[in-house]
Amino acid sequence: MREMRWLLLVAIGIGLAVGVVSDVVSHALYEPPAARVLIVDNSLNHPIYVPEREWKPYLRGVPYDVVHIPGGDAIPSVDRYTHMILSGSTASLVDPPAWAVVEARLVSEAADSGLAILGSCFGHQMLVYALSGDPYVRRAAVPEVGWIAVKMTAEDDLFAEAPNPWHVFAWHNDEVVDLPEPWRVLGRSTMCGAHVIRYGDAEIWGLQSHPETRPVTAKLLLFLDWLIFDRGSEEIRAALCQTPQEDRILDRVMERFLDREP
């Protein structure tokens, strides 16, 4: 009988030990998904405008991939990523190209999968086009080109440390309007009523501006547009004559954005 008790105690001890070790091993083997960014490059003017070159300095060493949907790149699985950046473009969603439908499906899938998404300029409009439909994107009454002030009209922790207003480079002919729920307008300029938006409480933001574009690059892009494409509008000429004013909010915004977990 005494031997039976000892065997029972040993068996219980082994069972407890195995349970503890198993628990430790299971925690040790679990790793949250590492951050990885997908940059959706919408440029129609390589090598003049290369979004990867603009956004890379703000990624803080986080690994990333680039997909150029206008060029016919294969669409990667969103399961590989935690974050997505949608770049600007000279394309228009008022008259969307065929590839815009492909990108809209990718954006919708990314949103459904819980990726943190940040759209800039055309990417800002693409978010609305993909998640709410084309009625909410229209041609702006007057193109907004140059360095502008964005007034925040609602609080959001992504912009918690930004001055109000903050100054940034913008260049767009289209805009989003009359946004349906759950979109929330967070900021506006004197010419555009939806400069900063968020999709409810999801980790999805749109910026109508180009906070990633530094003044020297912006001036070069404006000049090349005027020189090569002969689109020398009054707005572009005025922007070329502007003294740039920017608050460089993107460093802190991207730090907070990349800290978001899926």
Backbone torsions as a table, in degrees:
resi	resn	phi	psi	omega
1	MET	NA	-41.8	179.3
2	ARG	-61.6	-40.0	179.7
3	GLU	-65.2	-35.6	178.7
4	MET	-63.7	-41.1	179.0
5	ARG	-61.6	-44.4	-179.6
6	TRP	-62.3	-42.4	178.7
7	LEU	-62.9	-38.8	178.8
8	LEU	-65.4	-42.9	178.8
9	LEU	-63.7	-42.5	178.9
10	VAL	-62.5	-41.8	-179.8
11	ALA	-63.6	-42.5	178.3
12	ILE	-63.3	-43.0	179.2
13	GLY	-60.8	-44.2	178.7
14	ILE	-63.1	-41.6	179.5
15	GLY	-61.7	-44.2	177.9
16	LEU	-62.8	-43.5	-179.3
17	ALA	-62.1	-44.0	179.8
18	VAL	-63.6	-39.4	179.0
19	GLY	-63.2	-44.2	179.3
20	VAL	-63.7	-48.1	-179.9
21	VAL	-60.9	-42.2	179.8
22	SER	-61.1	-41.6	-179.7
23	ASP	-64.8	-42.8	179.2
24	VAL	-63.6	-45.0	-179.0
25	VAL	-63.3	-42.2	-178.1
26	SER	-63.5	-38.1	176.8
27	HIS	-69.3	-37.7	-178.1
28	ALA	-67.9	-33.5	-177.6
29	LEU	-79.9	-22.8	-178.4
30	TYR	-76.8	127.7	174.4
31	GLU	-131.6	127.1	176.6
32	PRO	-62.6	151.8	-178.4
33	PRO	-58.7	130.1	179.6
34	ALA	-71.4	144.7	-179.6
35	ALA	-63.0	134.7	174.2
36	ARG	-149.4	132.2	-172.8
37	VAL	-105.4	139.2	169.7
38	LEU	-108.1	116.1	174.9
39	ILE	-91.2	118.0	177.4
40	VAL	-92.5	105.9	-174.8
41	ASP	-87.6	113.5	-178.1
42	ASN	-104.8	12.7	-176.0
43	SER	-65.4	138.9	172.8
44	LEU	-105.8	2.5	-172.4
45	ASN	-131.7	50.3	171.0
46	HIS	-67.5	142.3	0.0
47	PRO	-95.2	15.0	-179.0
48	ILE	-66.9	-48.9	179.2
49	TYR	-116.2	113.3	-178.1
50	VAL	-122.9	98.2	-176.2
51	PRO	-55.2	-38.4	179.5
52	GLU	-55.5	-42.7	-179.7
53	ARG	-63.1	-34.6	-178.6
54	GLU	-75.1	-39.9	-172.1
55	TRP	-89.5	-26.9	-174.6
56	LYS	-53.1	-42.4	-178.4
57	PRO	-61.1	-17.5	-176.6
58	TYR	-99.8	2.3	-175.5
59	LEU	-86.5	-5.2	173.7
60	ARG	57.2	33.7	177.6
61	GLY	81.7	-0.3	178.2
62	VAL	-67.6	132.0	-179.6
63	PRO	-63.8	151.1	-176.6
64	TYR	-150.2	161.9	171.1
65	ASP	-128.4	161.5	179.2
66	VAL	-124.4	135.0	172.7
67	VAL	-123.6	128.4	-179.6
68	HIS	-106.8	89.2	-174.8
69	ILE	-66.2	-38.4	176.4
70	PRO	-59.5	-26.2	179.7
71	GLY	-89.4	1.1	176.6
72	GLY	87.6	16.6	177.9
73	ASP	-58.5	149.1	174.7
74	ALA	-64.7	139.9	-178.0
75	ILE	-82.9	120.3	-179.9
76	PRO	-77.2	162.1	176.2
77	SER	-73.8	134.6	179.5
78	VAL	-70.0	-15.4	179.7
79	ASP	-61.9	-19.1	-178.5
80	ARG	-82.4	-6.7	-168.9
81	TYR	-126.7	156.4	174.8
82	THR	-111.1	-23.2	-176.2
83	HIS	-137.2	153.6	177.9
84	MET	-138.6	138.0	175.1
85	ILE	-119.9	128.4	178.3
86	LEU	-106.2	121.0	-172.3
87	SER	-86.5	176.0	174.1
88	GLY	-76.7	175.4	-179.1
89	SER	-168.6	156.5	170.8
90	THR	-86.7	-2.4	174.8
91	ALA	-68.8	160.9	180.0
92	SER	-126.4	134.5	176.5
93	LEU	-86.9	-1.9	170.2
94	VAL	-69.7	-35.2	173.7
95	ASP	-129.3	76.0	-167.4
96	PRO	-67.2	136.7	172.9
97	PRO	-71.3	165.0	-176.5
98	ALA	-59.7	-36.6	-177.0
99	TRP	-68.9	-17.3	179.9
100	ALA	-64.0	-33.5	178.5
101	VAL	-65.9	-38.7	177.7
102	VAL	-63.5	-45.1	-179.3
103	GLU	-67.1	-37.9	179.2
104	ALA	-59.7	-40.3	177.3
105	ARG	-63.4	-40.5	178.9
106	LEU	-63.1	-44.2	-179.3
107	VAL	-64.2	-43.1	179.3
108	SER	-62.3	-41.9	178.3
109	GLU	-64.9	-40.9	178.7
110	ALA	-63.6	-41.4	178.3
111	ALA	-64.3	-43.3	178.7
112	ASP	-63.8	-29.4	-178.8
113	SER	-86.2	-2.7	175.0
114	GLY	86.1	15.2	177.4
115	LEU	-66.5	147.3	168.7
116	ALA	-78.3	129.6	-174.0
117	ILE	-128.3	135.9	175.2
118	LEU	-129.0	121.9	179.2
119	GLY	-112.2	138.3	179.9
120	SER	-120.5	129.5	175.6
121	CYS	56.8	-110.4	175.6
122	PHE	-56.1	-37.8	178.5
123	GLY	-63.9	-34.0	174.2
124	HIS	-61.4	-47.0	178.9
125	GLN	-68.9	-36.1	178.4
126	MET	-61.8	-37.1	177.2
127	LEU	-57.2	-46.7	-179.5
128	VAL	-68.1	-42.7	178.8
129	TYR	-59.5	-43.4	-176.4
130	ALA	-74.1	-38.1	-172.1
131	LEU	-97.8	-18.0	-177.5
132	SER	-132.4	-14.6	176.6
133	GLY	108.2	167.6	-173.5
134	ASP	-75.9	-15.1	-178.7
135	PRO	-63.4	-14.3	-172.4
136	TYR	-100.4	7.6	175.2
137	VAL	-116.9	128.6	-178.6
138	ARG	-142.5	167.2	175.0
139	ARG	-71.7	133.3	177.9
140	ALA	-70.2	147.3	179.3
141	ALA	-59.2	-39.9	177.8
142	VAL	-138.0	131.3	177.0
143	PRO	-59.0	142.0	177.8
144	GLU	-105.1	110.8	-174.0
145	VAL	-135.0	128.8	177.0
146	GLY	120.0	-164.1	-177.0
147	TRP	-93.8	125.5	-170.7
148	ILE	-128.8	169.7	174.3
149	ALA	-105.9	130.3	176.3
150	VAL	-107.8	120.3	179.5
151	LYS	-96.8	119.9	177.5
152	MET	-77.1	128.7	-177.9
153	THR	-108.9	-4.4	177.2
154	ALA	-149.0	152.8	-178.8
155	GLU	-81.2	146.3	174.5
156	ASP	-156.5	133.9	-172.7
157	ASP	-67.3	-18.2	177.3
158	LEU	-65.5	-26.4	-177.1
159	PHE	-115.5	23.0	-172.5
160	ALA	-59.9	-31.4	-176.0
161	GLU	-104.1	8.2	179.3
162	ALA	-80.6	143.3	172.5
163	PRO	-65.0	162.6	179.3
164	ASN	-135.8	109.0	5.6
165	PRO	-78.5	166.8	172.3
166	TRP	-119.9	151.5	-172.5
167	HIS	-108.0	143.2	-170.0
168	VAL	-161.1	161.3	176.0
169	PHE	-85.4	136.3	177.6
170	ALA	-135.7	149.7	178.0
171	TRP	-159.6	96.5	-179.0
172	HIS	-150.9	146.3	176.7
173	ASN	-104.0	-20.1	179.1
174	ASP	-111.8	167.7	178.7
175	GLU	-154.6	165.2	175.4
176	VAL	-102.8	143.7	-174.1
177	VAL	-142.7	157.7	172.6
178	ASP	48.9	48.4	-172.4
179	LEU	-65.9	134.9	177.8
180	PRO	-81.7	167.3	172.3
181	GLU	-64.4	147.2	8.5
182	PRO	-95.1	15.0	-179.6
183	TRP	-57.8	142.0	174.5
184	ARG	-126.5	131.8	175.6
185	VAL	-86.0	125.1	-177.8
186	LEU	-105.9	-22.3	-176.6
187	GLY	-158.5	157.0	-177.3
188	ARG	-146.1	164.0	171.2
189	SER	-116.9	-179.7	-179.9
190	THR	-67.5	-24.4	-176.2
191	MET	-106.1	-15.9	-174.8
192	CYS	-133.6	123.4	-174.1
193	GLY	-83.0	-7.2	-178.7
194	ALA	-137.1	71.1	-177.3
195	HIS	-85.0	-29.5	177.2
196	VAL	-131.2	125.6	-178.1
197	ILE	-135.6	159.3	175.6
198	ARG	-140.6	143.7	-178.8
199	TYR	-86.2	88.5	-176.1
200	GLY	58.0	-128.3	175.6
201	ASP	-105.1	9.0	177.5
202	ALA	-68.6	161.0	-179.9
203	GLU	-82.8	58.5	-175.7
204	ILE	-134.8	117.2	-177.6
205	TRP	-128.6	147.8	173.0
206	GLY	-123.1	138.0	176.2
207	LEU	-123.4	121.1	-180.0
208	GLN	-72.2	-16.5	-177.3
209	SER	-87.9	-178.0	174.7
210	HIS	-119.3	73.3	-179.0
211	PRO	-67.5	-16.7	-179.3
212	GLU	-80.1	-13.8	-173.2
213	THR	-95.4	116.9	179.9
214	ARG	-75.6	156.8	-175.3
215	PRO	-55.0	-42.2	-178.2
216	VAL	-64.4	-38.1	177.3
217	THR	-68.9	-42.1	179.8
218	ALA	-60.8	-44.9	179.4
219	LYS	-61.9	-40.3	179.1
220	LEU	-64.3	-44.9	179.9
221	LEU	-62.7	-41.5	178.1
222	LEU	-62.3	-44.8	-178.7
223	PHE	-64.7	-44.5	-179.8
224	LEU	-65.0	-37.3	177.5
225	ASP	-61.7	-43.3	179.0
226	TRP	-67.5	-39.6	-174.5
227	LEU	-77.1	-47.1	-171.8
228	ILE	-87.2	-46.5	-173.6
229	PHE	-94.4	-5.7	177.2
230	ASP	55.7	39.3	177.3
231	ARG	-102.6	45.6	-172.9
232	GLY	-74.4	67.3	178.8
233	SER	-68.9	165.2	176.6
234	GLU	-59.4	-36.5	-179.0
235	GLU	-65.6	-40.2	179.7
236	ILE	-69.0	-42.2	178.3
237	ARG	-61.9	-40.3	179.0
238	ALA	-65.3	-40.2	179.7
239	ALA	-65.9	-36.5	177.6
240	LEU	-63.1	-28.0	-179.5
241	CYS	-89.6	-8.0	-178.1
242	GLN	-70.6	149.1	165.5
243	THR	-88.7	114.4	-174.9
244	PRO	-59.1	138.9	173.9
245	GLN	-131.7	116.3	179.9
246	GLU	-141.5	149.7	-178.8
247	ASP	-104.8	1.1	175.1
248	ARG	49.4	53.0	-179.1
249	ILE	-76.1	-14.6	-169.0
250	LEU	-67.9	-28.5	178.6
251	ASP	-55.3	-52.0	-177.7
252	ARG	-74.0	-37.2	178.5
253	VAL	-61.1	-44.7	-179.4
254	MET	-69.1	-33.2	176.2
255	GLU	-60.9	-44.9	178.8
256	ARG	-69.8	-38.4	-179.9
257	PHE	-63.3	-45.8	-177.3
258	LEU	-72.5	-18.1	176.1
259	ASP	-77.7	-11.5	178.5
260	ARG	-67.5	136.0	178.9
261	GLU	-105.4	142.8	180.0
262	PRO	-68.2	NA	NA
